[in-house]
Amino acid sequence: MKREEILARSQNENKGKDIADMELAKAGIRAGWIVTVCLALAAAVIDGIVFGRAAFEVLFAVMSGLAVVFFCKYAKRKKTHELIVALCYTVASVAWLVAWLLQMKNG
């Protein structure tokens, strides 16, 4: 296969998308997600210390987001460990949701 054929095939597959821009966007999203998760968990811990109550709603949201990330990874890669991690995050998410609902019920 000639260089021109490889280039044409690559351009056709990418349909005018700039691969470097796509990789930068992915890296930015990944970094943003990590910062969001860390700040949300820090807020939950501080809320617990300052107000004497656990911020189950924050923990529920974080675990749900992480479950979605790993289910998406599993859908594309079909690796068993991705599914196991996604299921673990799902269980944690349901547990935090139940804790949050009980917290709201008990006032």
N, C-alpha and C positions, 0 to 999 in steps of 0.2 A: 504494500500500500504506500502510495506516495504521500509526501508531506502535505500537499494541497488537499488530497482526499481526506486525510486525517483531520485537517483544519476545518474543512467543509462539514464533515460529519459532526465534529464537536460543536460547531456553530449551530448546526441544525438541531442537535440535541438540547442545547442551552437556549435556543430561540431568542438570541439577542441579550441574554442576561449576562451581566458581568460577574464572573465567578469570584473575583477578589472582593467585590462589594457584598456579595452574598455571604462569603465567609466572615467578613467584618461584621455584618449584621448579626450573624449567628453568635459570634464572639461577644458582641455587645449585649445581646439578649441573655446569653449565658451569664455574663458578669452581673447584669442587672438583676437577674433571678436570684443569684447567690446573695447579693447585697440585700434584696428584699426579704429573703428567708431569714438571714441573720438578724436583720433589724426587727422583723416581726417576732422572732423568738426572744430577742433581747427585751422587746417591749412587753412580752408576756411574763418574763421573769421579773422585770421591774414592777409591773402591775401587781404581781403577786407579793412582792416585798413591800411596796408602798401602800397598797390598798388592802392587803390581806386577803385577796381573792385571786384565784387562778384565772387567767384569760383564755379559757377553753375555746372561745370563738376564734382567736388568733391561731391557736394550735390546730384547730379543725381546718381552717383555711389553708394553712401551710401544708399540712399533711395531704389535703385534697389536691392541691396544686402539684405536689411531688408525685402523688399517685398518677395523675394525668400525664406528667412528663414520662414516667416509666412505662405506662401503658402505650404511649405513642412510640417510645423507643422499641418496645416489644413488637408492636404492629409492623415496624419497618425492618427490624433485625431478626425477629423470631428466635431470640436467645432466651433460654429458660430462666437464667438468673434475672433478666429484666422483668419477666413475669412474676417471679417470686418477690422481688423488691416492690413491684407495683401492688401486689396483693398485701404485702406487709404494710405499706403506706395506707392502703384502703382500710385495713383492719384498724390501724391507728386513727385514721380519719373518723371512722364510725364510732370508735371509743370516745374520741374528743367531742363528737357531736352529741352523743348520749350524755356525757358529763356536762356539756354546756346546757342541754335541755333540762337536766336535773337541777343544775345550778339556778336556772331561770325559774323553775317550778318552786324551788325551796326559798327563793327570794334572796 
